[in-house]
């Protein structure tokens, strides 16, 4: 997920792109739904849309409470991993280029993943 102040294209943040992605996922869930068969793929699309909604609200608005509670932990894992990836990508994946603050953020996020990760095993 892209934070509101991190990446701008044409002067605008990519929040709108994430919102469109959410709509595409929900439309995909409806498109693959079949009343006579197993709807695992439809449920996966809907769950991904819920996770994206959580990440958008958490990241963009700084929400503390999840808007869809079922996917909250997985959303935290995804948004934390994404935040770490953005820090590394901004520095062209070179650890030596990280400043003290970025190293601290990576450390905090890594410890957060150590807590969240085992919840899915």
Helices and strands as residue ranges (DSSP letters): E 8-9, E 12-13, H 15-32, H 40-61, G 69-71, H 72-90, G 95-97, H 100-117, G 118-120
